[in-house]
Amino acid sequence: MYLMVEDNPNCRSDERMFAESGDDRLVLRVMLDMPSGQTGWCDVAGVENDGAFTVAHARQVEDSAAGSAWLVLGGDWGVRLRAANGGAWSLNDPTQWGVPFLVLDHAGAGIQFGETRR
C-alpha cells in the first residue's frame, strides 16, 4: 500500500509504503505522548479533504523495526487527535493536533478498537 498525505490544514505531508495484512478495524482512542508532554488516551478521527471529520481505522502492517505494527489511518487529510473526551472536533482548536498517520506497537495495547470494519 502506498500512503500519501499532502500538506493540508490538518497536518504536514508524509508518504510511505507499507506491506499490509488483515482487515481494517475501527479505532476510537490511542495512547500517545501528547504535545503537552503528558501521556494519555487520545480520541482520534479521520479528516477528509473538505475538512469533514470521519472515523479512523487501523490495519496491521509490516514494520522493519518491530516485525509488525498497527497503521492508524484517517481521511485524505490524515488523522486528528485530542485529549480523551475533549469536546467537538475542530481544525481551529489549539488543543487538538493532526498527523498524517500513526504507526503503533503491534500488540495493540495502546489502541482502543471499535467494531471491525468490513
C-alpha positions in Angstrom: 0.0 0.0 0.0 1.3 3.4 -0.9 0.1 6.1 1.5 0.4 9.8 0.7 -1.0 12.7 2.7 -0.2 16.1 1.1 0.2 19.3 3.2 -3.2 20.5 4.4 -4.8 22.5 7.2 -4.7 19.4 9.5 -1.1 18.2 9.1 2.2 18.2 7.2 2.8 15.9 4.3 4.2 12.4 4.5 4.3 9.4 2.2 5.3 5.8 2.8 5.0 2.3 1.5 3.5 -0.4 3.8 3.0 -4.1 3.3 -0.4 -4.6 4.9 -2.1 -7.7 6.3 -5.5 -8.2 7.9 -8.8 -6.3 7.9 -9.4 -2.7 8.9 -10.5 -2.1 12.4 -12.3 0.9 13.8 -10.2 3.0 16.2 -11.8 5.1 18.9 -8.7 6.1 21.0 -5.0 5.7 21.1 -2.4 6.1 23.9 0.1 8.7 23.0 2.6 11.3 24.2 0.7 14.5 23.8 2.1 17.9 22.8 1.6 18.9 26.5 4.3 16.4 27.5 1.7 14.1 29.2 1.0 10.5 28.1 -2.7 9.5 27.9 -5.6 8.3 25.9 -6.5 10.5 22.9 -9.6 10.5 20.8 -8.8 10.0 17.1 -10.8 10.9 14.0 -10.1 11.0 10.3 -10.1 14.3 8.3 -11.4 14.4 4.8 -10.2 16.8 2.1 -13.1 19.1 2.7 -12.4 19.4 6.4 -15.1 17.0 7.4 -14.4 14.5 10.3 -14.8 10.8 9.9 -13.8 7.6 11.6 -10.3 6.5 11.9 -9.3 2.9 11.3 -6.2 0.7 11.7 -4.7 -2.3 9.9 -1.7 -4.4 10.6 1.4 -3.7 8.5 5.0 -5.0 8.3 7.4 -2.8 10.2 11.2 -3.1 9.7 12.0 -2.4 13.4 9.3 -4.4 15.2 8.2 -7.0 12.6 4.6 -5.8 12.6 2.7 -2.8 13.7 -0.7 -1.1 13.6 -1.1 1.7 11.0 -3.8 4.1 12.1 -5.3 6.0 9.2 -7.9 8.7 8.7 -9.1 10.5 5.6 -7.3 12.4 2.8 -6.0 15.0 5.4 -4.8 12.4 7.9 -5.9 11.9 11.5 -6.9 14.4 14.1 -6.1 13.9 17.8 -7.3 15.4 21.1 -7.2 14.5 24.8 -9.9 11.9 25.5 -13.4 13.4 25.8 -12.0 16.8 24.6 -15.2 18.2 23.1 -16.1 18.9 19.4 -13.6 18.3 16.6 -12.2 21.4 15.0 -9.3 22.2 12.8 -9.0 25.6 14.7 -8.9 24.2 18.2 -5.3 24.7 19.5 -5.7 21.8 22.0 -6.1 19.4 19.0 -3.4 18.3 16.6 -3.1 16.5 13.3 -0.7 13.9 11.9 -0.7 12.1 8.5 -1.0 8.7 10.2 0.3 6.8 13.2 2.4 3.6 13.4 1.8 1.9 16.8 3.0 -1.2 18.6 1.9 -4.5 17.1 0.4 -5.7 20.3 -2.3 -3.0 20.1 -2.3 -2.3 23.8 -2.3 1.4 23.1 -5.3 1.3 20.8 -9.0 1.2 21.8 -10.7 -0.6 19.0 -14.4 -0.4 18.0 -16.2 -2.9 15.9 -14.3 -4.5 13.0 -15.0 -2.8 9.6 -16.0 -4.8 6.6 
